[in-house]
Amino acid sequence: MNKDISAIILCGGKERRFGSNKAKAIVSGKYLLDRVIERLTPITDQIIVVTAPEKTDILGEHMVQVVIDKYPGRGPLGGIYTGLLSTKNHYAVTVGCDMPFINTELIRYMTELAIGYDAVVPRLERQMLESLHAVYTKNCIPTIHDALENDKLSIYQIVQNLKVRYVEKAEYLKFDPDKRSFFNINYPEDLEKANQIAFNESRNDAQNSGLTQQEP
């Protein structure tokens, strides 16, 4: 557990495409939010859930901090800003609540890269950035605040104005060759796919465990 890194989970979206509260969607017998919290817990001693006022009942028994988005309805940028204001640490892992297969070791690797940068962001194919699976620092607060006040809500554009350490494909594939960390749930059919992936992972783990037990 790292006492120098906080974690921010964004749960404030309107979820029009999904049709219901994604945080409470079930993947392999667990709420989505619970899966994310469990995967972040080993690397931090502070987890902050940023949500909308009408969603404060999303938590179960987890001892995490819930804060209300200071810019509701303005997209994830407002959630990142709100979370950074609330973190006790300079560095904060920031993810969406709809990412059921976050790879803890990849996250740990990204936090180790953060020293000297405003942010650490994976860079996917075709120059796409995974800005909601990233590490941000409190250095970002003034830039994000100015953008919000001027109704500039694109995280991609904000990142261009920060000192960023990009995590390239060759790096993240070492930890996550199937790129499941970046899989997120936007539609009901994505939830079906997530449950199938989780089922296959569970079956493979059981098979590997059986092989290990049979070894002399």
N, C-alpha and C positions, 0 to 999 in steps of 0.2 A: 504494500500500500504506500503510495507516494503522497507525502504531506505538502509537496510543492505544486501539485497539479489538482485543479478542480475539474468537474465535469458538468456540462450543461446539456440537458435533454429538451428539445423543442417539441411541445405538445399543443401548440395553440392554433393550428391550421383549421380552416373551415371545413375541409374534408368533403367538398361537394362531389368529387369523383368517386370517393369510397362509399359515401352514403351513411356512415355512422362513425362513432368515436373509435379511431384506429388504435388508440392506446389500450382499449379493452378488447380488441380483436384477439382471438385465440390462435396461437401457433404451437402445435405439439403439446397441447394441454396447459399452456401458460399464456397469460396476457402478454401482448407485444411489449408494453412498457416494462413489465417484470423481466423479460428476457434481456432488454437493453440494460436495465439497472444491474442485473446479475453479472453481465459481461464487463461493466465499467467498475464495479466494486473493487476488484483486485488491484486497480491502479490508482485509486484516489480515496481520500477520506472526506470529500465533500461532493455530493451530487445535488445539483439544482435542476428542478423541473420547471420550465417556463410554460405557462399555460394561460388560457383565457379565463375570465371570471366565472363563466358557466361550466368550467371543466375542473374545478378544484376537487371534485370527488373521484378523480381517476386513480388515486393511489390506494394501495392495499395496506400492508403492514410494514412497508419499507420505511426506514428512517432517513428520508431525504427532505430537502428543503423545497417548498413550492413557492414560486413567486409569480405574480401576475404581470403579463406583458404590458410594458409601458406604452407601446404603440400597437394596440390591438387592430387587427385587420390590415396591417401594413406588410405582411409577409414575414419570412424568417429573419430578415435583417433586424426587425424590432426585437425579436426573441433573442438573437445573439447579443444585441446591445443590453437588453434587460439582464440577461444572464451574467455578462461581464461586469456589470455594475454590482452584482450580488456576490461575486466570487471573492473568497478571502485570499486566493492565490493570484499571481501574475499570469499564470498559464491556465488555459481551460480547454479541455477536449470538448468539442461541440458536435452533437449528432442529433438526428431526428428520432422520434419515438417509434418510427415505422421501419426500422432497420434491424430485422431479427437475427442477422448473422454477423454482427460486428465481431471482428477478430481481435481479441484482447492483446495478442502479441504485436499485431500491426499497430494498434493504438499506442502501445508502450514504445515501439520504435519511433513513431512520429513525435511523441513527447520528448524523446531524447534528442531530436533534431532541432527543437524549438529555440534553444539558447541563441540569442543574437538576432532573432527574427520577430516580426509582428505576427506572423501566421505560418502554419505548415499545412499545405493543401495537396491532396493527391491530384495528379494530372492524368486524365484518362485519354482514350483515343481521340483523334481529331481535335486536340487542344481543349477538350472539355474538362472542366474542373469539378471535383466533388467537394463543393464548399460546405456541405452539411455533414461531412465526415472529416473534420479538420481540427487543428489546434489554433486558437486565437489567444492573444494576450491583451492585457489592459491598454497597451499602446494603441489598440484599434478604436478605443472608445470615442475620442474626438472626431475621427474620420467618419465613423458610422453615425454619430450624432448629427454631424453636419449634413450627411446624406439624407437622413430621415427628415430633418427639418426642411430640406429642399425637395422632398418628395422624389428622391433618387433611390429606388428600392432594389436595384440590381446588385446582388452580392458579387457577381462577376466583375462589374465595374469597380466596386469598392476594392476588391483584391488587387486590381491594377495599380492602386495608389498606396499599397502597403509593401513592406519588405517581406517577401514571401520565400519560404523554402518549399519548392515543389517536390512532391514525392512521385518519382517517375515509375513507369510501368515495370521496369526491371526490378525496382525495389519492392513494390507492394506485392508482386507476384511471388516473391520468396516466402512471404507469410500467407498469402491468400491466392493460390494459383487459379481458383475458380471465380475470383472477384466477388465472392458472396457478401463481403463487407459492405459493398455499395448497392446491394439489392434493397430496394425499398418498396413499400406497399402503397400504391395509389388507387388501385381498382380491386373489386372483389375477386377477380380472377388472379390477381397477384397474391392474394391470401391463400388461394387454393394451391398455387405454385409453391409458396413458402411452406405449406404443410407437407407437400410432397418432398421438398428438399429436406425438411427436418426428419421426415420418416426415413428417407434414404440414409441420412447421416446416422440416425439411431441404429438402423440395421447394420450399416458398415461398422459402427463402433462395437456392436454386439459380436459380429463375426470376427473382428480383429481381437477382441477380448478372448473369444473362444480359442483362436489360434495360439494366443500367448499362453493360455492356461494349459494347452496340450504340449507345450515345449518342455523337454526334460530339464 
